[in-house]
Amino acid sequence: LEEPFFVAVGKNHRLAKRRKISEADLANEELFLLEEGHCFRDQALTVCNSALARENQTFTATSLETIHCFVESGGGLTLIPAMARKSSDEVRYIPLRNILFCSKIGVVWRIDSRKKAQIKTVIELLQSG
């Protein structure tokens, strides 16, 4: 499954009124990312490197929820996969123009698993978005 990234910004951020965000819009921006060890962090760093954006070196988070709260309080911006967006009056989720940037999710299971029905349900939920 591939799902698009969104730029999450506080409602008063200079990019908050954009309909789409380009790589040029992110140039020289500092993004808040997850701490090392998270696969989403590596995917977000790919976008940062391509867009000439920087990782905020003074703040890393252990969860997307922590980063979302920081953005919600007006603290900056980050990248969020589509399924991690939340309803909030304080945060705008703006799609990236470059659709090549996406979060990749895979499901792996043993072929002889007794939980085939549950696995199939999870896959269907992920695919339905």
N, C-alpha and C positions, 0 to 999 in steps of 0.2 A: 504494500500500500504506500502510495506517495500522497502526501498532503501538503498544501502550500504553506509557506511562512507568511505571517503578518507582522508588521512593525507595530508594536504596542507603545503608544505615547500617551502621556497625560493630556487632558483636554486643553491645557494652556501651552503646550509645547509648540514651538515654531512650525513643526510639521503636521500638527493636528488637523488642519483644514485640507490637507491634500487628499485626493481621491485614490492615488497610487503613489508609491515611493519608488524612485529609481536608485540605482547604485550611486549616482552622482549626489543624490539627496543625503545619502549616508556618509559621504566622504568627510573625514575628520570628526565624525560623531563618536562619542564614547557609548558603547552598549554594555548593558548589564547582562552577564551570562552566568550559567551554572558553574559550579566548581569542577575542577578536573575529575575525570572519571565518568562523567555523564556523556552518553553518546550524542545527545542533542547539542551539547556544548561544541563538539567537534563539527557538527553540521552548521551551527551558527558561526563558528570561526571561519568556515569556508566562505560564507557570505561576507563577513567582515573583511577578510583578506581581499576578496574580489572588489569590494566597494571602497577600499581604503579607509574603512572605519577602524576604530580601535576598541579593544576590550577595556572596560574600566578596571584598572589595576587595584583599586582600593576596596572593591566590593565584589564578592562572588556569593552565590546563594546555593543552598542545598536542594531547593525545589523551585519549580515554576511558580508555585503559589507565593513564595517569598518575593520573587522578582516582580510578580504581578502587583503585590501590595506596595512595593517600592515605587513602581511606575504610577500606580493609582494615587500615591501621596504627592506626585509631582516631581519625583526624584530623577527622572530620565527616561530612557527608552530601551527596548529590548526586542528580540525576535521571539515570536510565539507560534507554535504550530497551530493549524486551524482548530483542531479538536480541544485545544487548551484555552481557547477564548472564553471569557466570562462576561456575563451581563454586568455592565458598570457604566454609570453616568460620568465617571471620572477618567475612563480610559477609552481611547479610540484605537481600533484595530484597522490598520491600513494595509492593503495587499501590496506585495512587491510586484513591480512591472516585469521582472525577469522570472518567468515561470520555471526556469531551470533550477531555481533555488526551492527546495522542498525538503520536508522531513520524510525520511524513509523508515517504514515500520514493517517488520517481518514477524511471522508466527511460525514457530518450529515445534513439532511434537513427535513423539515416538509413534511409529506406524501401528504398533500393537497397543496403544493407549486405550484404557477403558473409558476414557472421557471424550470420545469422539463427538458425541452430540453437543457437549458443552463447548468444545473447541470450535465446532462448526458455528455455533451461536455467536461466539466471540468474533470470529472472522466476519460473519454477516453484519454484526454491529459496526465493526471497523469500516467495512466497505460501504455501509449506508451513510456514514458520516454524521 
